[in-house]
Amino acid sequence: MTPELPFALTLGAITFLLVAIWGGPFVEILRRLRVGKIIRETGPKSHEIKMGTPTMGGILIVIPVVLITLGLNLARLVQESLTGSSILLPLFVLLSFGLLGAVDDIEGIRGVRERGEGISAKAKFVAQFVLAFFVAGAMAFFEGGVQNANGVYIPLFEDFIDIHPILWVPVAMFIIVGTSNAINFTDGLDGLSGIITASAFAAYGVIADLQGQAFLVQFAFIMVGACFGFLWYNAHPAQMFMGDVGSLSLGAALGTLALMTGQWVLLPIIAIIPVAEVMSVVLQIGYFKLTHGQRLFRMAPIHHHFELLGWSETQVVQRFWLIGILAAMVGVALALLR
């Protein structure tokens, strides 16, 4: 353990307290602005009671993380050596994907599209890939501050495996966009995406600490603290929802963190629940088309499948979290194998 880890854990605790204190007034602001969730008609009927619950709660995560992280590293960022430049990438990802999610949330609230949907899926994907292209390019070609870009660590192999930037950039783009959408699909039950994402950030925080990447350790545990603070108001029954402003930004930031540690090959393990969520949607759509109308799951994403099997919302969240935290522990263990 490096000296940075205790400090990062303390930052996480402070962030939790600040977010939890700010959360109460923020919920009231959302209610006064009538930023209420529109429940999609295709979802479980049991969720209709949640209609009108304040959404866009991800702002409660994004803004404190950006302000606290920048405040801590401002002095280093202005130095000639730019020793803290690596922190700018995950912050840019958090803000840019959060802005995209905010637009999607606002469009859905305004009812621009039917059944509570926001901007079209095609437009959202295009915007995500454009943002991911700039981020992946920055990691691949900017030599100051990104320690493990253009390569990967493989368990049981001691050396870092270099990958040519032309090959690495598309992989990085896929990981950023894929993780962003995976967390977005996970955000369907009270407390689910927040607790799963926090566990994954904690795992990568430990991995970054093992690599001596102080800035990433701070960022990871500030994210954990912010997610916990949000969960204070998102625990069942939720007082507010994360919305795309939170899920898209958290997922993209998690993918970026995995890339910057070089341990992105472990992401499907550490983020096993989000991966299962997005794969259930892919399999459901594919099976539906191949069988001309039959369904592989009762409903996708897969958390709805278990709800329709009779599990309560709290049971689904707690059991998925147990799987998620065990998977995060396995991921950290694999990162130690050399």
Secondary structure, DSSP 4 states (H G I P E B T S, - for coil): --THHHHHHHHHHHHHHHHHHHHHHHHHHHHHTT-BPPPPTTS-GGGGGGTT-B--TTHHHHHHHHHHHHHHHHHHHTSTT-TTGGGHHHHHHHHHHHHHHHHHHHHHHHTSSGGG--S-HHHHHHHHHHHHHHHHHHHHH--SS-TT-SEE--TT--S-EE--HHHHHHHHHHHHHHHHHHHHHHTTSTTHHHHHHHHHHHHHHHHHHHHT-HHHHHHHHHHHHHHHHHHHHHSSSPSS--HHHHHHHHHHHHHHHHHHHT-GGGHHHHTHHHHHHHHHHHHHHHHHHHTTS--SSSSSSHHHHHHHTT--HHHHHHHHHHHHHHHHHHHHHHHH--
